[in-house]
Every structure is written in structure tokens, then in C-alpha cells.
Amino acid sequence: MAAITRHNNRLGVWGWLGGGRWGIERYAYILHRLTGLGILLYLLMHTVVTSLRVRNIYLWTEGGFFHQPIFRLGEFCVVAAFAFHAFNGIRLVLVELGFAVGKPIEPIYPYKTSVGVQRPLLIAVMVLALLFLLVGAYNFLGLAR
Amino acid sequence: MAELKVNFHVTRYNPEKDPKPYIQTYSVAVNDGMTVLDGLHWIKENLDPTLVWRYSCRMGICGSCGMLINGTPTLACNTQILHLSQTDITVGPLPNFEIIRDLVPDLLSMFEKHAAVHPNIIRPEAELTDRTGEFYQSPEELEAYLQFTYCIKCGCCMGACPTLATDVRYLGPMPLTALQRYNADSRDEGFKVRAQVASADGGAFRCHYAGECSRVCPKGVDPGKAIQLLKRKLVLDYLHLANRKKPCPKLEGPGHGKLLPNMTAPPRTIPE
């Protein structure tokens, strides 16, 4: 008898990005990963660019490659990513230590889940992230000077 | 109600002739009250006898008919067609599992992970080896794990989990919920054994609370909650802050503990 072949139906990265009708926590999960990768990329670039000082190369000063407006926008994106990642991270620490998920209950339809229990915390940290971002925008637009 | 025609866009895959899955559309005559499972039966009886899926009880108990219906992992027997759409419905196999054929996923990987978490009471003087009495458990102690016992192993949570989509080593929501179910049981003494599985690579700390498992669970088991409570226990145990209660005592026979007076077991119906 011939060996039975099977199709691997693992969603892969598509499983992060979509493929279903997901809830807001799923999108927070995706954004947390993407902002984490973005901040890591920034950190690597930042390390390389600043280390060029030893060769007297200053890419971020007047006339330097990174002194263009697009990189200023990029810097703001890093602030936005940091704001989301940091505040959502606080929520995740609290949730993963079991502080905002509630106690086990008898499941009676319509089911109430821990997702609903921690939802106010999600809203609160997103409001805090937004406030942080507004302060960042105030600085970014040059209003602080 | 007049009969409606709803298009079922069903994933088809025959490993003997198809290189990869494809979508086949069937027009299904739908009446009020028909479930997606009824629709699949209608297709098999009237349009295409080669369509394959897995089902058994038809009443949301056995957990066999977990499928990806309109992009959400759920039970086909528990989903009314007209609650979803009056025109089009997509039906596919549960993601994150290999497809055996059409809508049939291979759940073996899930059951292997389930077996690996020691989903049973671990206690030296367990009833199985010394059947002289019962363990006393208060209603409050029962409530600590009762919710997690309702799991029917349908695999919907595993299909919804984004971490499992990229990490094949991750145990997944169902096995970790089973693990927490026994960890939270006051009769159990197996925390140390299970903690090795739960805190290893692919254990509880791979979960980052996307919440999908809890949202899609057709029985309200809330695997997300179970995994977070498990992580809490693991962290507290690591920091030596866990509440180390002794497992509940064993009743020494009728009349001991809170048993009703004059309570005896019925006579055996099968001779020894």
C-alpha cells in the first residue's frame, strides 16, 4: 500500500496576521510581536550608526544620511512602538501572573471568559500608551522648544 | 420560512490525487434550524458522496466536528447556518493540524501532547491501587478546577492559537488546560512532575495571551485563564511563595468525614 501523504495545514506567520475573525487581544498580540521586532531592528541600527563615531562618521548630524525628515518620522514610529510595547507589556505581565483573569467559574451559556475580565485593563493601558504618544508627538512637532 | 440556497465553500483534499487543498462550492437548500453539520450531510446525500468529515454525537458533546467555519474554529453541530449567513459560508479543516482528507484533521499531535502532561491524579495511595475509601474534597476545592473539566478535546483552541501556528513544539491550549485541571485538583500531588513539562521549552510561557482559545471554546472552558493561572503557580513556586497545602485527606470508610449515615454501596451486579 502506498504511503499516505498529508497536507500540512499549519498557518505559519499568516496565523499571526489574519486568517480568521479574531478579537482585539489577538491584534494586540500581533502588534506586540511586530513592535518588538521593530524595536530590535532599531536597536541594531542604532548600535551600528553610533559606533561609527570611532571612524569619525556622524550620520545623524547636519548633512548626514540620517538627518532626513523620513528618519525623523521613523524615530517617531520607534516612540509609538515603544509606547505600545511597554504599556501592553505591563498588561501581559499582570495577566500572565493571573491578576486580571478571574477565578475558575462554572461555564454557563452565554460563556463569560477571562478575555472579558481583562478587557478594562487592556483599554486602560492603551489610553496610557496614547497619552505617552501625545507627549512624544508634542516633542516630535517641535512644540516643546 | 421559505427554503434558502446557501453556498458552502468547502475545502477538499484527497491525498491520493490532489497536490494541495482546493475549494469546492455547493449550493445547499437550507431550512430554519439547520446546522452546518446538517448542511454537510445534505451535500453528501444530494450532491457529492465523496465529501469526508468527522462527526459523532451531533449535540456538542463528543468534540469530533471541530472545523474552521467562516474563519472561526468551532463545532459544526453547534453552529446554525442562518446565524452566520444567508448567502455564503466557508467550511475548512481545523488549522495547525495536518489534513488527512477534506475536513478531517489529524489530531494525533494534540493527543500526544495531552498524554505528555500527565493528565491524571498523581498520588501515592491513589484509589486505583488501594480502593479502601475516597478523598474528601470541599465544594470550593472542586470549583478550583471544575471549569477545566468540561474540555471535550475538540481542538478548536489549538486551531485558533497564533503561537501554535508558528511553533510546533508549543504544547497548546488544550494540553495545558488539562495540566492545570489536575494541578488545581486538591486530591493531586503531581505538581512537581507536571511543572517540568509546563516550564520547559514549548510549555506555558510560550503563551502570550492572544485570548483566541478562550473566545472560540465551544464549552466555555477558558483555556486562556487556565494557562495564566498555571503560569502564576509556576512563578510562585519558583520564588518559593506558593501556598503549599497538603492534598485533601482520604476518608477512612463509611461514617468518616461528611458521608451520610448508613450509606452503603449497592450490591454488585456482576459476580466477582
Boltz contact constraints between the chains, C-beta under 6 A:
constraints:
  - contact:
      token1: [A, 4]
      token2: [B, 15]
      max_distance: 6.0
  - contact:
      token1: [A, 5]
      token2: [B, 15]
      max_distance: 6.0
  - contact:
      token1: [A, 6]
      token2: [B, 98]
      max_distance: 6.0
  - contact:
      token1: [A, 7]
      token2: [B, 13]
      max_distance: 6.0
  - contact:
      token1: [A, 7]
      token2: [B, 21]
      max_distance: 6.0
  - contact:
      token1: [A, 7]
      token2: [B, 99]
      max_distance: 6.0
  - contact:
      token1: [A, 8]
      token2: [B, 98]
      max_distance: 6.0
  - contact:
      token1: [A, 9]
      token2: [B, 95]
      max_distance: 6.0
  - contact:
      token1: [A, 9]
      token2: [B, 97]
      max_distance: 6.0
  - contact:
      token1: [A, 9]
      token2: [B, 99]
      max_distance: 6.0
  - contact:
      token1: [A, 10]
      token2: [B, 96]
      max_distance: 6.0
  - contact:
      token1: [A, 11]
      token2: [B, 95]
      max_distance: 6.0
  - contact:
      token1: [A, 11]
      token2: [B, 165]
      max_distance: 6.0
  - contact:
      token1: [A, 15]
      token2: [B, 162]
      max_distance: 6.0
  - contact:
      token1: [A, 15]
      token2: [B, 165]
      max_distance: 6.0
  - contact:
      token1: [A, 16]
      token2: [B, 162]
      max_distance: 6.0
  - contact:
      token1: [A, 20]
      token2: [B, 71]
      max_distance: 6.0
  - contact:
      token1: [A, 20]
      token2: [B, 72]
      max_distance: 6.0
  - contact:
      token1: [A, 21]
      token2: [B, 71]
      max_distance: 6.0
  - contact:
      token1: [A, 21]
      token2: [B, 72]
      max_distance: 6.0
  - contact:
      token1: [A, 23]
      token2: [B, 211]
      max_distance: 6.0
  - contact:
      token1: [A, 23]
      token2: [B, 215]
      max_distance: 6.0
  - contact:
      token1: [A, 25]
      token2: [B, 210]
      max_distance: 6.0
  - contact:
      token1: [A, 25]
      token2: [B, 211]
      max_distance: 6.0
  - contact:
      token1: [A, 26]
      token2: [B, 210]
      max_distance: 6.0
  - contact:
      token1: [A, 26]
      token2: [B, 212]
      max_distance: 6.0
  - contact:
      token1: [A, 29]
      token2: [B, 208]
      max_distance: 6.0
  - contact:
      token1: [A, 29]
      token2: [B, 210]
      max_distance: 6.0
  - contact:
      token1: [A, 95]
      token2: [B, 209]
      max_distance: 6.0
  - contact:
      token1: [A, 95]
      token2: [B, 228]
      max_distance: 6.0
  - contact:
      token1: [A, 96]
      token2: [B, 228]
      max_distance: 6.0
  - contact:
      token1: [A, 96]
      token2: [B, 231]
      max_distance: 6.0
  - contact:
      token1: [A, 97]
      token2: [B, 232]
      max_distance: 6.0
  - contact:
      token1: [A, 98]
      token2: [B, 228]
      max_distance: 6.0
  - contact:
      token1: [A, 98]
      token2: [B, 229]
      max_distance: 6.0
  - contact:
      token1: [A, 98]
      token2: [B, 232]
      max_distance: 6.0
  - contact:
      token1: [A, 101]
      token2: [B, 225]
      max_distance: 6.0
  - contact:
      token1: [A, 101]
      token2: [B, 228]
      max_distance: 6.0
  - contact:
      token1: [A, 104]
      token2: [B, 144]
      max_distance: 6.0
  - contact:
      token1: [A, 104]
      token2: [B, 147]
      max_distance: 6.0
  - contact:
      token1: [A, 105]
      token2: [B, 147]
      max_distance: 6.0
  - contact:
      token1: [A, 107]
      token2: [B, 147]
      max_distance: 6.0
  - contact:
      token1: [A, 107]
      token2: [B, 150]
      max_distance: 6.0
  - contact:
      token1: [A, 107]
      token2: [B, 220]
      max_distance: 6.0
  - contact:
      token1: [A, 111]
      token2: [B, 220]
      max_distance: 6.0
  - contact:
      token1: [A, 113]
      token2: [B, 214]
      max_distance: 6.0
  - contact:
      token1: [A, 113]
      token2: [B, 222]
      max_distance: 6.0
  - contact:
      token1: [A, 114]
      token2: [B, 214]
      max_distance: 6.0
  - contact:
      token1: [A, 114]
      token2: [B, 222]
      max_distance: 6.0
  - contact:
      token1: [A, 114]
      token2: [B, 224]
      max_distance: 6.0
  - contact:
      token1: [A, 114]
      token2: [B, 225]
      max_distance: 6.0
  - contact:
      token1: [A, 115]
      token2: [B, 211]
      max_distance: 6.0
  - contact:
      token1: [A, 115]
      token2: [B, 214]
      max_distance: 6.0
  - contact:
      token1: [A, 115]
      token2: [B, 215]
      max_distance: 6.0
